Amino acid sequence: MASATVDISHGITIAFATSSFSAEIVDVTPPGMSRESVNTSHQGTSGWETFTPSDLSDAGEMGLTIHFNPDTDAPMDQPAEEVTITFPSGTTWIFDGFMTDYSPAAPHKDKMTADVTVKVSGDIAIDTSGTTTPATTTPVATTTPVATTTS
């Protein structure tokens, strides 16, 4: 049985190209991809319904939990911009996206955080050219990140 490659998410960075939005990232939920199915069943179909995939796919949304800074201006009124997720392995996901939700929380006797949602517009380009293998843990040369994960 082949063993799975497991990677730890500590060290993920997110860069917003135009707005330069910056925050300390606690958690990241990368975009999920989906597409609709079209029911092709008809009056002569028997047994089971039949389907075909839609011509269009949806690259979903990216979710972030960040340390909330009340002095930071979230780019809620900005158009889509290039967003780059750099994983610890060096692989990058690059897409156009725009912020659709920025929800701060200031709980009593706990750290302030904000949940952020970024809607992906179009496809996601996946670049593995900077990838390192888990056995080779050499630093990956990347551009200066705008936001980084924190513990």
FENWO-V151261 format. One record per helix or strand of 3 or more residues. SS is the DSSP state (hx for helix, st for strand). FROM is the first residue (numbers start at 1). LEN is the number of residues. If there is no record, write none. Layout:
ss=[SS	SS]
from=[FROM	FROM]
len=[LEN	LEN]
This chain:
ss=[st	st	st	st	st	st	st	st	st]
from=[13	24	34	51	61	81	92	113	147]
len=[4	6	6	8	7	6	14	15	3]
